[in-house]
Amino acid sequence: MKSKKNLILTGMMASGKSTIGYLISKRLNINFVDIDKIIEKEMKMKIYDIFKKKGEFFFRKLEEKTTINFLKSYNNVISLGGGGFLNKKIRDEIISHHLSFWLNWEAKTLINRINKNKTRPLAANLSNLEINDLILSRSKIYSKANFEINCNNHTKNEIVKKIINLYENN
């Protein structure tokens, strides 16, 4: 039986939320919502540029408004930005009414991925140690998601299959 709740993906930047979310939406034949892409389209600007020109506070308020708006609809796969689940209002709404999945990777894997893409505003100028500290502090909040998906040593398809199975059985 297919759930009508939204399937929410959370986790660190570079954890694959957009890629996995898109694949899940295709397999389930439901709408995919990438919050960061929606914001970029609405603002006609990349996230990195929004942070640079308007500041993190502006971005976080826009992220909250956009996310809460999409959480009012159902039967979607929603990929949050890396900081979305850190927002208590967003997190409380998700935990109360939706199914959330934390894409959890070893810090080493995330650090390598983050370092390959210098357009991530919060990590662009951080050392590996600082990125590791960010991962550790955020993990405490990500762990509040309904399900933790250990992604290490798994293919995209294995991760997608695991999430779909949990989603359809809850």
C-alpha positions as a Markdown table, in Angstrom:
| # | Residue | x | y | z |
|---|---|---|---|---|
| 1 | Met | 0.0 | 0.0 | 0.0 |
| 2 | Lys | 1.5 | 3.3 | -1.0 |
| 3 | Ser | 1.7 | 6.0 | 1.7 |
| 4 | Lys | 0.2 | 9.4 | 1.1 |
| 5 | Lys | 2.7 | 11.0 | 3.4 |
| 6 | Asn | 5.5 | 13.0 | 1.8 |
| 7 | Leu | 8.8 | 11.1 | 1.7 |
| 8 | Ile | 11.5 | 13.6 | 3.0 |
| 9 | Leu | 15.2 | 13.2 | 2.4 |
| 10 | Thr | 17.6 | 14.9 | 4.8 |
| 11 | Gly | 21.3 | 14.8 | 5.4 |
| 12 | Met | 24.5 | 16.7 | 4.9 |
| 13 | Met | 25.3 | 18.6 | 1.7 |
| 14 | Ala | 26.7 | 16.2 | -0.9 |
| 15 | Ser | 24.8 | 13.2 | 0.6 |
| 16 | Gly | 22.9 | 12.6 | -2.6 |
| 17 | Lys | 19.5 | 13.8 | -1.5 |
| 18 | Ser | 18.7 | 15.3 | -5.0 |
| 19 | Thr | 19.9 | 12.3 | -6.9 |
| 20 | Ile | 18.3 | 9.7 | -4.7 |
| 21 | Gly | 15.1 | 11.7 | -4.4 |
| 22 | Tyr | 14.7 | 12.0 | -8.2 |
| 23 | Leu | 15.3 | 8.2 | -8.6 |
| 24 | Ile | 12.7 | 7.4 | -5.9 |
| 25 | Ser | 10.1 | 9.7 | -7.4 |
| 26 | Lys | 10.5 | 8.0 | -10.8 |
| 27 | Arg | 10.1 | 4.5 | -9.3 |
| 28 | Leu | 7.1 | 5.5 | -7.3 |
| 29 | Asn | 5.7 | 7.7 | -10.1 |
| 30 | Ile | 5.1 | 10.7 | -7.7 |
| 31 | Asn | 6.3 | 14.3 | -7.8 |
| 32 | Phe | 9.9 | 15.2 | -6.9 |
| 33 | Val | 10.5 | 18.5 | -5.1 |
| 34 | Asp | 14.1 | 19.7 | -4.6 |
| 35 | Ile | 13.8 | 22.6 | -2.2 |
| 36 | Asp | 17.2 | 24.2 | -3.2 |
| 37 | Lys | 16.3 | 24.0 | -6.9 |
| 38 | Ile | 12.8 | 25.6 | -6.2 |
| 39 | Ile | 14.5 | 28.5 | -4.3 |
| 40 | Glu | 17.1 | 29.0 | -7.1 |
| 41 | Lys | 14.4 | 29.1 | -9.7 |
| 42 | Glu | 12.3 | 31.5 | -7.6 |
| 43 | Met | 15.2 | 33.8 | -6.9 |
| 44 | Lys | 16.8 | 33.4 | -10.4 |
| 45 | Met | 20.1 | 32.8 | -8.5 |
| 46 | Lys | 22.2 | 29.9 | -7.3 |
| 47 | Ile | 22.2 | 29.1 | -3.5 |
| 48 | Tyr | 25.8 | 30.2 | -3.3 |
| 49 | Asp | 25.0 | 33.6 | -4.7 |
| 50 | Ile | 21.9 | 34.0 | -2.5 |
| 51 | Phe | 24.2 | 33.4 | 0.6 |
| 52 | Lys | 26.8 | 35.9 | -0.8 |
| 53 | Lys | 24.4 | 38.6 | -1.8 |
| 54 | Lys | 21.5 | 38.3 | 0.6 |
| 55 | Gly | 23.0 | 36.5 | 3.6 |
| 56 | Glu | 22.3 | 33.2 | 5.4 |
| 57 | Phe | 19.5 | 34.7 | 7.5 |
| 58 | Phe | 17.6 | 35.7 | 4.3 |
| 59 | Phe | 18.1 | 32.3 | 2.8 |
| 60 | Arg | 17.0 | 30.4 | 5.9 |
| 61 | Lys | 13.7 | 32.4 | 6.1 |
| 62 | Leu | 13.1 | 31.7 | 2.4 |
| 63 | Glu | 14.0 | 28.0 | 2.9 |
| 64 | Glu | 11.5 | 27.8 | 5.8 |
| 65 | Lys | 8.7 | 29.4 | 3.9 |
| 66 | Thr | 9.3 | 27.3 | 0.8 |
| 67 | Thr | 9.6 | 24.0 | 2.6 |
| 68 | Ile | 6.6 | 24.6 | 4.9 |
| 69 | Asn | 4.6 | 25.5 | 1.8 |
| 70 | Phe | 5.5 | 22.2 | 0.0 |
| 71 | Leu | 4.8 | 20.2 | 3.2 |
| 72 | Lys | 1.2 | 21.2 | 3.0 |
| 73 | Ser | 0.8 | 18.9 | -0.1 |
| 74 | Tyr | 1.1 | 15.2 | 0.1 |
| 75 | Asn | 2.5 | 12.2 | -1.9 |
| 76 | Asn | 5.7 | 13.9 | -2.9 |
| 77 | Val | 9.4 | 13.1 | -2.6 |
| 78 | Ile | 11.0 | 16.2 | -1.1 |
| 79 | Ser | 14.8 | 16.7 | -0.9 |
| 80 | Leu | 15.7 | 19.3 | 1.7 |
| 81 | Gly | 18.7 | 21.5 | 1.6 |
| 82 | Gly | 21.5 | 20.4 | 4.0 |
| 83 | Gly | 20.3 | 22.9 | 6.6 |
| 84 | Gly | 16.6 | 22.5 | 6.2 |
| 85 | Phe | 16.1 | 19.8 | 8.9 |
| 86 | Leu | 18.0 | 21.9 | 11.3 |
| 87 | Asn | 15.1 | 24.4 | 11.4 |
| 88 | Lys | 12.9 | 23.3 | 14.3 |
| 89 | Lys | 9.6 | 24.5 | 12.6 |
| 90 | Ile | 10.4 | 22.4 | 9.5 |
| 91 | Arg | 11.7 | 19.4 | 11.5 |
| 92 | Asp | 8.6 | 19.4 | 13.8 |
| 93 | Glu | 6.2 | 19.5 | 10.8 |
| 94 | Ile | 8.1 | 16.7 | 9.1 |
| 95 | Ile | 8.4 | 14.4 | 12.2 |
| 96 | Ser | 4.7 | 14.9 | 13.0 |
| 97 | His | 3.2 | 14.4 | 9.5 |
| 98 | His | 5.6 | 12.9 | 7.1 |
| 99 | Leu | 8.2 | 10.1 | 6.7 |
| 100 | Ser | 11.8 | 11.3 | 6.9 |
| 101 | Phe | 15.0 | 9.5 | 5.8 |
| 102 | Trp | 18.5 | 10.6 | 6.8 |
| 103 | Leu | 21.1 | 9.7 | 4.2 |
| 104 | Asn | 24.0 | 9.0 | 6.4 |
| 105 | Trp | 27.6 | 8.6 | 5.0 |
| 106 | Glu | 31.0 | 8.3 | 6.6 |
| 107 | Ala | 32.5 | 11.7 | 7.2 |
| 108 | Lys | 35.4 | 10.9 | 4.9 |
| 109 | Thr | 33.1 | 10.3 | 1.9 |
| 110 | Leu | 31.2 | 13.5 | 2.6 |
| 111 | Ile | 34.4 | 15.6 | 3.0 |
| 112 | Asn | 35.7 | 14.2 | -0.3 |
| 113 | Arg | 32.4 | 15.1 | -2.1 |
| 114 | Ile | 32.1 | 18.5 | -0.5 |
| 115 | Asn | 35.7 | 19.4 | -1.5 |
| 116 | Lys | 35.0 | 18.5 | -5.1 |
| 117 | Asn | 32.3 | 21.2 | -5.2 |
| 118 | Lys | 33.3 | 24.6 | -3.9 |
| 119 | Thr | 29.9 | 26.2 | -4.5 |
| 120 | Arg | 28.5 | 25.0 | -1.2 |
| 121 | Pro | 28.2 | 28.3 | 0.8 |
| 122 | Leu | 28.7 | 26.9 | 4.3 |
| 123 | Ala | 31.7 | 24.7 | 3.4 |
| 124 | Ala | 33.5 | 26.7 | 0.7 |
| 125 | Asn | 36.2 | 28.0 | 3.0 |
| 126 | Leu | 36.3 | 25.3 | 5.7 |
| 127 | Ser | 39.1 | 22.9 | 6.4 |
| 128 | Asn | 38.5 | 19.2 | 6.5 |
| 129 | Leu | 38.5 | 19.3 | 10.3 |
| 130 | Glu | 35.9 | 22.1 | 10.3 |
| 131 | Ile | 33.7 | 20.2 | 7.8 |
| 132 | Asn | 34.0 | 17.1 | 10.0 |
| 133 | Asp | 32.9 | 19.1 | 13.0 |
| 134 | Leu | 29.9 | 20.4 | 11.0 |
| 135 | Ile | 29.0 | 16.8 | 10.0 |
| 136 | Leu | 29.2 | 15.7 | 13.7 |
| 137 | Ser | 27.1 | 18.6 | 15.0 |
| 138 | Arg | 24.4 | 18.3 | 12.3 |
| 139 | Ser | 24.3 | 14.5 | 12.7 |
| 140 | Lys | 22.8 | 14.9 | 16.1 |
| 141 | Ile | 19.8 | 16.6 | 14.5 |
| 142 | Tyr | 19.6 | 14.5 | 11.4 |
| 143 | Ser | 19.4 | 11.4 | 13.7 |
| 144 | Lys | 15.9 | 12.6 | 14.7 |
| 145 | Ala | 14.6 | 11.6 | 11.2 |
| 146 | Asn | 12.2 | 8.6 | 11.2 |
| 147 | Phe | 14.8 | 6.4 | 9.5 |
| 148 | Glu | 18.6 | 6.5 | 9.2 |
| 149 | Ile | 19.8 | 5.1 | 5.9 |
| 150 | Asn | 23.5 | 3.9 | 6.2 |
| 151 | Cys | 24.6 | 4.6 | 2.6 |
| 152 | Asn | 28.2 | 3.5 | 3.0 |
| 153 | Asn | 29.1 | 0.7 | 0.5 |
| 154 | His | 25.7 | 0.8 | -1.1 |
| 155 | Thr | 24.8 | 1.6 | -4.7 |
| 156 | Lys | 22.2 | 4.3 | -5.5 |
| 157 | Asn | 19.8 | 1.6 | -6.5 |
| 158 | Glu | 20.3 | -0.3 | -3.2 |
| 159 | Ile | 19.6 | 2.9 | -1.3 |
| 160 | Val | 16.6 | 3.8 | -3.4 |
| 161 | Lys | 15.2 | 0.2 | -2.9 |
| 162 | Lys | 15.7 | 0.3 | 0.9 |
| 163 | Ile | 13.9 | 3.7 | 1.2 |
| 164 | Ile | 11.0 | 2.7 | -1.0 |
| 165 | Asn | 10.5 | -0.5 | 1.0 |
| 166 | Leu | 10.4 | 1.5 | 4.3 |
| 167 | Tyr | 8.2 | 4.1 | 2.8 |
| 168 | Glu | 5.6 | 1.7 | 1.4 |
| 169 | Asn | 5.5 | -0.3 | 4.7 |
| 170 | Asn | 4.9 | 2.6 | 7.0 |
